[in-house]
Amino acid sequence: DTNYLSKIIPNNRVPLQPGQSFKFTVLETLDRIKEEFQFLQAQYHSLKLECEKLASEKTEMQRHYIMYYEMSYGLNIEMHKQVRDSPSPFLSTVH
């Protein structure tokens, strides 16, 4: 990607002066690459921590969902038992 390379090695560099060695510009470029690499490592570490946090939250949400589902299921069964076992107010007791 040209844009990425221009951040590391910009085109608007000052041309080499007669006494300046090529080695110096290589060292500058290597320093720039090292800085970029360290930045990317820090970004990776930050994103990895965020991903681990989200995975933990997802697990917790799933645990809560299962707990609420089990409670709801249990209440539903209990309600059906009570409806089944209770006499209906619409049926007359005297025939």
Secondary structure, DSSP 4 states (H G I P E B T S, - for coil): -HHHHHHHS-TTPPPPPTT--HHHHHHHHHHHHHHHHHHHHHHHHHHHHHHHHHHHHHHHHHHHHHHHHHHHHHHHHHHHHHHHHSPPTTS-S--
